Amino acid sequence: MGIVVRKAKEQDMLQVQRLVAKAGLREEGIEQYIKNFLVVEDEDQQLIGTVGIEQYETEGLLRSLVLDSPIWTAKLSLEFLQLTLKYAEEQAMETVYLCAKGTNALFHQLGFREMEKEEVPDSIKGSPHFKRNAVGETKVWACELTE
C-alpha cells in the first residue's frame, strides 16, 4: 500500500471541495488558497486526504484537514501532519495555528498547545476561515516550528 503526498494543483480543486464537504466542513475559500493545500493520493491516484495552510507572513493557519479512507491509521495521520508541519517550516512559517472542536492527543504529540483566542496574532484573527471557525466552544491550538 502506497500513498503520495503532494501540493495541490488547480485541477484538484473540485475533488478537494468534495472531500471537505463530505467531511461536513466548510469549503469556502478553498479556491483562493488551493495552491496552499497538500493532498494525499492512494495507489489508484484517488484523493483520500487534504489539508490547507493559509500563510500570513511567518504565521500559518491549518484548515480543512480531512482524512477519508479505510487505510488511515493513527500512524498515517501522525505522519501526514508531520509532513504538513515540515512543509509549513519550509515555507518560512514560525508558528502554525488551528481551530478544533475538541482536544486531540495527536495535536499534543505534534507539539501543539491550546491557547486563548485573544492570544492569536491579528494576522490569523483576520483570516475569514478563523473568523468563521473560532467561535463558541472551538479551541485554538498553536505549534511553534522554530526552536
C-alpha positions in Angstrom: 0.0 0.0 0.0 1.5 3.3 -1.0 0.3 6.9 -0.7 1.7 10.1 -2.2 1.5 13.5 -0.5 1.9 16.4 -2.9 1.0 20.1 -3.3 -2.5 20.6 -4.7 -3.0 21.8 -8.3 -5.8 23.9 -9.7 -7.3 20.8 -11.2 -7.6 19.2 -7.7 -10.0 21.9 -6.5 -13.3 20.1 -7.2 -12.0 16.9 -5.5 -10.7 18.8 -2.5 -14.0 20.7 -2.2 -15.9 17.4 -2.3 -13.7 15.8 0.2 -14.1 18.8 2.6 -17.9 18.9 2.1 -18.2 15.2 2.6 -16.4 15.6 6.0 -19.0 18.3 6.9 -16.5 21.1 6.9 -16.9 24.5 5.1 -15.3 24.6 1.7 -15.4 28.4 1.4 -12.1 30.0 0.4 -10.6 26.8 -0.9 -10.4 28.3 -4.4 -8.4 31.2 -3.0 -5.9 29.0 -1.2 -5.8 25.8 -3.4 -2.1 26.2 -4.1 -1.5 26.2 -0.3 -3.2 22.8 0.1 -1.5 19.4 0.3 -3.3 16.4 -0.9 -2.9 12.7 -0.3 -3.5 10.2 -3.1 -3.8 6.4 -2.8 -2.3 3.8 -5.2 -5.2 4.5 -7.6 -4.5 8.2 -7.6 -7.7 8.9 -5.7 -7.7 11.8 -3.3 -8.1 10.4 0.2 -6.8 13.3 2.3 -6.1 17.0 2.3 -5.1 19.9 4.5 -4.8 23.6 3.7 -2.3 26.1 5.1 -3.1 29.8 4.9 0.1 31.8 5.3 0.3 35.2 6.8 4.0 36.2 6.8 5.6 33.9 9.4 2.2 32.6 10.7 0.2 29.7 9.3 -3.4 28.6 9.8 -4.2 24.9 9.2 -7.6 24.4 7.7 -9.8 21.7 6.1 -7.9 18.7 7.5 -9.7 15.7 6.0 -8.5 12.1 6.1 -11.1 9.9 4.3 -10.1 6.4 3.6 -10.2 3.0 5.3 -6.4 2.8 5.1 -6.0 5.7 7.5 -4.4 4.7 10.8 -3.2 6.8 13.7 0.3 6.3 12.4 -0.5 7.6 8.9 -2.4 10.6 10.4 0.6 11.5 12.5 3.0 11.1 9.5 0.7 13.3 7.3 0.6 16.0 10.0 4.3 15.8 10.5 4.8 16.3 6.7 2.4 19.2 6.8 4.3 20.9 9.6 7.6 20.3 7.8 6.1 21.9 4.7 5.0 24.9 6.7 8.5 25.2 8.1 9.9 25.1 4.6 7.6 28.0 3.7 9.3 30.0 6.5 6.4 29.8 8.9 7.4 30.0 12.5 4.0 29.2 14.2 1.0 27.2 12.9 -2.5 27.6 14.3 -5.6 25.5 14.0 -9.2 25.6 15.3 -10.7 22.3 16.5 -13.9 21.4 18.3 -12.2 19.3 20.9 -9.0 18.1 22.3 -7.0 15.7 20.2 -4.0 13.7 21.5 -2.4 13.9 18.1 -2.1 17.7 18.5 -0.2 17.2 21.7 2.1 14.7 20.1 3.0 17.1 17.4 3.8 19.9 19.9 0.6 21.9 19.7 -0.6 23.7 22.8 -4.0 25.1 23.5 -4.2 28.9 23.7 -6.7 31.6 24.3 -8.3 33.1 21.2 -7.2 36.6 22.4 -3.5 35.5 22.2 -3.8 34.7 18.5 -1.9 37.2 16.3 -4.1 39.7 14.4 -2.9 38.3 11.0 -4.5 35.0 11.9 -7.6 36.5 13.5 -8.2 38.4 10.3 -8.5 35.2 8.3 -12.1 34.6 7.1 -11.6 30.9 7.9 -10.5 31.8 11.5 -13.4 34.2 11.9 -15.9 31.6 10.8 -14.5 28.7 12.9 -13.1 30.2 16.1 -16.5 30.6 17.7 -18.3 29.0 20.7 -16.5 26.1 22.2 -14.0 25.8 19.4 -10.4 25.6 20.8 -7.4 27.2 19.2 -4.1 25.4 19.1 -0.6 26.6 18.2 2.6 24.9 17.3 5.9 26.7 17.3 8.1 25.4 14.4 11.2 27.3 15.4 13.3 26.4 18.4 
